[in-house]
Amino acid sequence: FWNRPHMSQATISQRQAAIQQALNSGNTVAALNVVLTNPPFGLTDENLRTADRKAVSLALSQFKKDADIQNAIANLDADQLDILMKYIYAGLSLGEYSKELLNWHAIVLTKAGNGSIVRTIADKVNTL
């Protein structure tokens, strides 16, 4: 169910704009919802991948308290937590917001369990 059709620059730009709009209004949870909706799996254009990863990393970095993160992920299902874990690893590969992303990792791991890490690393088809 995660395989998605080709995503264009326009689609990624729309995602970035929606994330930024939510952040500008102070609604980090809405930004997270954008992140988890129709993620651009399997992008082959490295510039588009990087742009999406940066937008998501910025959104995640705006959660300042552990309790805010815990509340934001409280009702996420296993698939959504796996998408989030994929984005955490993808964001860490950029070298930006590492402290914040490592904090997210610890909190998501607590909720999702070690299986989320295994699924994230083992999935070579639905990459971010």
C-alpha positions in Angstrom: 0.0 0.0 0.0 3.0 2.3 0.3 4.1 2.2 -3.3 3.2 5.6 -4.8 3.2 6.9 -8.4 6.0 9.2 -9.5 5.9 12.5 -7.5 6.8 15.7 -9.3 8.6 18.8 -8.2 5.2 20.4 -7.9 3.9 17.7 -5.6 7.0 18.0 -3.3 6.6 21.8 -3.4 3.0 21.5 -2.3 4.0 19.2 0.6 6.7 21.7 1.6 4.3 24.6 1.5 1.7 22.7 3.6 4.3 21.8 6.2 5.6 25.4 6.3 2.0 26.8 6.5 1.3 24.6 9.5 4.5 25.6 11.2 3.9 29.3 10.5 0.6 28.9 12.3 2.2 27.2 15.2 0.5 23.9 14.5 3.2 21.3 14.7 0.7 18.4 14.8 -0.8 19.5 11.5 2.7 19.6 10.0 3.3 16.1 11.3 0.0 15.0 9.6 1.2 16.4 6.3 4.5 14.5 6.7 2.6 11.2 7.3 0.1 11.7 4.4 1.2 10.2 1.1 5.0 10.2 1.7 7.0 10.3 -1.5 8.4 6.8 -1.4 10.9 5.8 -4.0 11.9 9.2 -5.3 14.9 8.8 -7.6 15.6 12.6 -8.0 18.1 13.3 -5.2 17.2 17.0 -5.2 13.5 16.2 -4.5 14.4 13.6 -1.9 16.7 16.1 -0.1 14.1 18.9 -0.3 11.4 16.6 1.2 13.8 15.4 4.0 14.7 18.9 4.9 11.1 20.0 5.2 10.2 17.0 7.4 13.3 17.5 9.6 12.4 21.1 10.1 8.9 20.2 11.1 10.1 17.6 13.6 12.6 20.0 15.0 9.8 22.3 16.0 8.5 20.0 18.7 10.3 21.4 21.8 9.1 19.1 24.6 9.1 15.4 24.9 5.5 15.5 26.0 4.5 17.3 22.8 6.1 14.5 20.8 4.5 11.8 22.9 1.1 13.4 22.5 1.6 13.9 18.7 2.4 10.2 18.2 0.0 8.8 20.8 -2.7 7.8 18.2 -0.4 6.8 15.3 -0.6 3.3 14.0 2.3 1.0 13.3 2.6 2.0 9.6 2.6 5.7 10.5 5.3 5.1 13.2 7.4 3.2 10.6 7.0 6.2 8.2 8.1 8.5 10.9 11.1 6.2 11.7 12.1 6.3 8.0 12.0 10.1 8.1 14.1 10.2 11.3 16.8 8.1 9.7 16.5 10.1 6.4 16.8 13.3 8.3 19.8 12.1 10.3 21.6 11.4 7.0 21.4 15.1 6.2 23.3 16.1 9.4 20.8 18.8 10.4 18.7 18.8 13.5 20.5 15.7 14.8 19.8 16.4 18.4 16.1 16.8 17.8 15.9 13.8 15.5 17.7 11.6 18.0 15.1 12.7 20.6 12.3 11.7 18.2 14.0 8.4 17.6 14.1 7.6 21.3 10.4 8.5 21.8 9.2 6.7 18.6 11.3 3.6 19.6 9.6 3.5 23.0 6.2 3.5 21.4 6.8 1.4 18.2 9.4 -1.0 19.6 12.5 -2.5 18.0 10.4 -3.9 15.1 10.0 -0.5 13.7 13.8 -0.2 13.3 14.0 -3.6 11.7 11.2 -2.8 9.2 12.7 0.6 8.4 16.2 -0.8 7.7 14.9 -3.9 5.9 12.5 -2.1 3.6 14.4 -1.4 0.4 11.3 -0.6 -1.7 9.6 2.2 0.2 12.5 4.4 0.8 12.5 8.1 1.6 
